[in-house]
Amino acid sequence: MAGHSKWKNIQNRKNAQDAKRGKVFQKLAKEIYVAAKSGGGDPDTNPGLRLVIEKAKSANMPNDNIKRAIDKAAGNQDAEHYEEIIYEGYGPGGAAVMVSCLTDNKNRTASNVRHAFTKNGGNLGESGCVSYLFDRKGYLAIERSGLDADEDELLLQAIEAGAEDMETSEEVFEIYTEPENFMAVKESLENEGFEFATAEVTMVPQTEAELDEEQQEKLEKLIDMLEDDDDVQDVYHN
């Protein structure tokens, strides 16, 4: 990719999410509900639902919670209506920030997102102002601890399955795919016995912004405030 690792950001986010697991499950349930409502409750015939279920399992969401969200979508005639909205802006130090939301009240969500940016030294921008700095990619992380795997062999297996690239550090193998190849690569490597610390379709920055310590601290506060909002599903940044 761009010669940088997404792993540190993933770890920071996971640590923050572990502290508020109930809220994370609530957001995932909403995402599952929306996917099942729009494409049906069978993940075998609804690729969007299958991706969200994989995301939920990666976050250790209980199967009962997943099933309840799907059943709710199938049985609720007076369904809640959620709209997907992407907000874009700049954080401290000019960092690019994308905020993915599912909301039943656009005015409330827009107000909350704008407030979070303003309070933490950022600016909410126009649609498209930073999205060109990101690529939508499948992302699979395999931790190296206790793993008996040859790097070249894993890379070959990933590429043969349809992966685009792999980056290696002391801690982790990071595999990137086109979104449409994500499930095929994931299933192929699972069949080879690999387990994933993270597996998701996400937004990957093309380049990274360099922030000083104060800017980094402010950006983390911005991300925390956004992720604490019930309407915010994901926050991406560079």
C-alpha positions in Angstrom: 0.0 0.0 0.0 1.5 3.4 1.0 4.2 1.9 3.1 2.5 2.4 6.4 0.8 0.1 9.0 -2.8 0.3 9.9 -2.2 -2.0 12.8 -1.4 0.7 15.4 -4.6 2.5 14.7 -6.5 -0.8 14.8 -5.0 -1.6 18.2 -5.8 1.8 19.7 -9.4 1.6 18.5 -9.8 -1.9 19.8 -8.5 -0.9 23.2 -11.0 2.0 23.3 -13.8 -0.2 22.2 -13.1 -2.9 24.8 -13.9 -0.2 27.4 -17.3 0.4 26.0 -18.2 -3.0 24.5 -22.0 -2.6 25.1 -22.1 0.5 22.9 -20.0 -1.3 20.2 -22.5 -4.2 20.2 -25.4 -1.8 20.0 -23.9 -0.1 16.9 -23.1 -3.4 15.3 -26.7 -4.6 15.9 -27.9 -1.5 14.0 -25.6 -2.2 11.1 -26.7 -5.8 11.0 -30.4 -4.7 11.1 -29.9 -2.3 8.2 -28.0 -4.9 6.1 -30.6 -7.5 6.7 -33.5 -5.1 6.1 -32.1 -4.0 2.7 -30.8 -7.4 1.4 -32.5 -10.1 3.3 -31.5 -12.1 6.4 -29.5 -14.9 4.8 -25.8 -14.1 4.7 -25.3 -16.6 2.0 -27.3 -14.5 -0.4 -26.6 -11.1 1.1 -22.9 -10.2 0.8 -23.4 -7.0 2.7 -24.9 -8.8 5.7 -22.1 -11.4 5.6 -19.5 -8.7 5.8 -21.2 -7.1 8.8 -21.5 -10.4 10.6 -17.8 -11.0 10.0 -17.1 -7.6 11.5 -19.4 -8.4 14.5 -17.7 -11.7 15.1 -14.3 -10.0 14.9 -15.5 -7.8 17.7 -16.6 -10.9 19.7 -20.2 -10.0 19.5 -22.3 -12.9 20.8 -24.2 -15.0 18.2 -27.5 -14.4 20.1 -27.1 -10.6 19.6 -26.4 -11.1 15.9 -29.4 -13.4 15.5 -31.7 -11.0 17.3 -30.7 -8.1 15.0 -31.5 -10.2 11.9 -34.8 -11.5 13.3 -35.8 -7.9 14.2 -35.2 -6.9 10.5 -37.2 -9.8 9.3 -40.2 -9.4 11.7 -40.5 -5.6 12.1 -43.1 -4.2 9.7 -43.1 -0.7 11.2 -39.3 -0.7 10.7 -37.0 2.0 11.9 -35.4 3.8 9.0 -31.7 4.5 9.1 -29.9 6.6 6.6 -26.2 6.2 5.9 -24.3 9.5 5.9 -20.6 10.1 5.5 -19.2 13.3 7.1 -15.8 14.6 6.2 -13.5 17.1 7.8 -10.1 18.0 9.2 -8.8 17.2 12.6 -6.0 18.9 14.5 -2.9 19.4 12.4 -4.9 19.0 9.2 -5.5 15.2 9.7 -8.1 13.9 7.3 -11.2 12.4 9.1 -14.2 10.5 7.7 -17.1 9.7 9.9 -19.6 7.0 8.8 -23.0 7.3 10.4 -26.3 5.4 10.5 -29.1 7.8 11.7 -32.8 8.2 11.9 -32.4 12.0 12.5 -29.9 13.8 10.2 -30.2 17.1 12.0 -29.2 15.6 15.3 -26.3 13.7 13.8 -25.0 16.6 11.8 -25.1 18.8 14.9 -23.3 16.3 17.1 -20.6 15.6 14.5 -20.0 19.3 13.9 -19.8 20.0 17.7 -17.2 17.2 18.1 -15.0 18.7 15.4 -15.3 22.2 16.7 -14.7 21.3 20.3 -11.5 19.4 19.5 -9.7 21.7 17.2 -11.1 20.4 13.9 -13.4 21.6 11.1 -16.2 19.8 9.4 -15.8 20.1 5.7 -17.8 19.6 2.5 -18.6 16.2 1.0 -15.6 15.0 -0.9 -13.1 17.2 0.9 -11.0 14.3 2.2 -12.5 11.1 0.8 -10.2 11.2 -2.2 -7.3 10.6 0.3 -8.7 7.1 1.2 -9.2 3.8 -0.6 -11.9 1.3 0.3 -10.0 -2.0 1.0 -10.4 -5.3 2.6 -8.1 -5.6 5.5 -6.9 -8.8 7.3 -4.4 -8.8 10.2 -2.7 -12.0 11.3 -0.7 -11.6 14.5 2.8 -13.3 14.4 2.9 -14.2 18.0 3.0 -18.0 18.2 2.5 -18.3 14.5 4.6 -20.8 12.6 4.3 -19.4 9.1 6.8 -18.5 6.4 6.3 -14.9 5.2 6.9 -15.7 1.5 4.6 -18.7 1.7 1.8 -16.6 3.3 2.2 -13.9 0.7 2.0 -16.4 -2.1 -1.1 -18.0 -0.6 -2.7 -14.5 -0.1 -1.9 -13.3 -3.7 -3.2 -16.6 -5.2 -6.4 -16.2 -3.3 -6.8 -12.7 -4.7 -5.1 -10.3 -2.3 -3.5 -7.1 -3.5 -0.6 -6.6 -1.1 0.8 -7.7 2.2 2.9 -5.7 4.7 5.0 -7.2 7.5 6.1 -5.9 10.8 7.4 -7.6 14.0 3.9 -7.9 15.4 1.6 -8.7 12.4 1.0 -9.6 8.8 -1.3 -7.1 7.2 -3.1 -8.2 4.0 -5.0 -5.8 1.7 -7.6 -6.8 -0.9 -10.1 -5.1 -3.2 -13.5 -5.1 -1.4 -15.0 -7.6 -3.8 -12.1 -10.1 -3.1 -12.2 -9.8 0.7 -14.4 -12.8 1.5 -12.6 -15.1 -1.0 -9.2 -14.2 0.5 -10.4 -14.5 4.1 -12.0 -17.9 3.5 -9.0 -19.2 1.6 -6.6 -18.3 4.4 -9.0 -19.7 7.0 -9.0 -23.0 5.2 -5.2 -23.0 5.5 -5.7 -22.6 9.3 -5.0 -18.9 9.8 -6.9 -16.9 12.3 -7.4 -13.1 12.1 -7.0 -10.5 14.8 -8.9 -8.1 12.5 -10.9 -8.8 9.3 -13.0 -6.0 7.8 -13.7 -3.9 4.7 -12.5 -0.4 5.7 -11.1 2.9 4.5 -7.3 2.9 4.2 -5.5 6.3 3.9 -3.2 6.7 0.9 -0.7 8.8 3.0 -0.3 9.6 6.7 -0.3 13.1 8.3 2.5 13.8 10.8 1.2 15.2 14.1 3.0 16.5 17.1 2.2 15.2 20.6 -0.4 17.9 21.3 -2.1 17.5 18.0 -2.2 13.7 18.4 -3.8 14.1 21.8 -6.5 16.4 20.4 -7.2 14.0 17.5 -7.6 11.1 19.9 -10.1 13.2 21.9 -12.0 14.0 18.7 -12.1 10.3 17.7 -13.3 9.3 21.2 -16.1 11.9 21.2 -17.2 10.8 17.7 -17.1 7.1 18.5 -19.1 7.7 21.7 -22.0 9.1 19.6 -24.7 6.4 19.1 -25.2 7.5 15.4 -21.5 7.1 14.5 -20.5 3.6 13.2 -16.9 4.1 12.1 -14.3 6.9 12.2 -11.4 6.8 9.7 -8.4 9.0 9.7 -4.9 9.3 8.4 
